[in-house]
């Protein structure tokens, strides 16, 4: 498969097809759950490990900012996250940022500190949740980042 793939064009020959459809629905529910997301205009699949981990790029109608309509969304067997395109420009950087933000959250939880200044993961800030997230972060760091394709934003969005 050649990525990115527009989610409207996903076909059954895609690896983990059924799981990807579920992950796309989860990503859509996640991003449309924010009051500033009026609608999803389009989405594309950029990285695919099925229900374990997917990275999508969404174009949305953003009521808070006319210039902030494109967002990376990470979903899977871990807390969902969105990142704007002004930081990470490709899939490797998206997951590296996920790892960094998750490590910060994990460190605060382990130290008994507030997670108020951390990325607002939609999970309880408990040691149990920190341990579960840490396992996924270690997997991303040690097995995925070094072996994944670096797929960048479309040319018109890189500026």
N, C-alpha and C positions, 0 to 999 in steps of 0.2 A: 504494500500500500504506500501511496505517496501522500504525505500529510503536508498541509492541512486539508481536511475534508469538510465541506459545508455539511452541517448536520442534516439539512433537508435532503441531502443527496446520499446519505448513508445507505449501504446495501448489505444484504445478508452475507456476502462473501467476506465482509470485514471481520478480522479477528475479534472475538468477544462481542459480536454484534448485539445480542440481546442485552448483555451487561452494559454496553455503551449507551444503548437507548435508555436504560434505567438511569445511568449516570448523567445523561443529558437532561432528563426530566428532573433529577435531583438538583443539578446546577441551575436550571431554570427556576425551580421553586425557591432555591436559595437566593438568587439575585432579585427575583421579583418580590421577595419578602421584605426588601428594603423600601421605605416609602418614597424614595427619590427615583426608583426604577418604575417608570410608567409603563414600559413595554419592552419586550425583547424584539429587536428588529431582525437580527440574524446571529447565528452562532456557527463556529467551526471547531472541529476536533483537531487538536495539535499533538496530543500524546495519548497513547492508549495502552493501558494494562487492565482493561475491563473494570470490574467492580473494585479492584485494588487501588487504581489510581488513573485518573484522566485529567488532562489539561485542555480546557476550551478557551477560545477567544469569543467574547460576546460583544455585539453592538447593541446598545440599549438606547431608549429614549430616557435621558437623565434629566429630571426636573430641577436638579440642583446646579447643574453645570452643562451648558451647551457644548463645551469643549471636551468634556470627560465622558464620552459615549462608548469607549472601548475598554473592556475589562477582561483580564485573564481570570479564569475561575478554575480552581483546583478542587476536585471532588474524588471520593473513593472511600476506602476503609480508614478514614481519618477525618478530622474536622475540616469542613469546607472553608475556603478562603478566596477572596477576590483581591486582585492587585491591579492598579491602573497601569497603563502602558508607558507612563513617563519614567518608570524605573526599569523593570525587566523588559528587554527587547526580544528575548527568545525563550524557548522552553527550558533550557538549562538554567538560565537566570531566574525564571519563575520558580522552579523547584528549589534552587539555592536560596532564594529569598524566603520561600516557605520554611525551609530548614532553619534559617537564621531566626525568623520570627517565632517559630515553634520552640527553639532552644531557649530563647529569652523567656517565653511563657513558662516553660518547664523549670528553668532556673529559679524564677520567682516563686513558683509553687513549692519546689523542693526546699527553698530557704524560708518558707512561711511568710513571704512578702505578698503584697497586693499585686494583682495582675491588671490593675487599672490602666497603667501606662503601656501595657503589652497589646499585641494584636488581640482583638476581641473574639477569640474562638467561642463558639457556641457549645461549650462543655463546662462542667463544674470544675473549679480550680482545686482539685483534690490530688493527693499523691497517687491514687489509683489511676486517675485520668492522665496525669503527667507520665506515669510509667508506660501506659499504653501508647501515648503519643510518642514517647521517646523511642520505643521499638520501631515505630513507623519511620521516624526521622533517621534512625541508624540505617534502616534498610534503604531509604532514599539516598543517603550520603554514601554508603558503602557499595551498593549494588546497582543503583539506577543512574545517578548523575554521571558517572564515568562511562556508562554504556549506552546513553541515549543520544539520539540525533538532536542537534541544535537547530531547531526550526524557528526562524525569525518572523517578525511581523511583516505583513504585506508592505511593499515599498512605500506606498503613500502614507503609512502610519509611522514610519521610522524617524521622521524629522522631529 
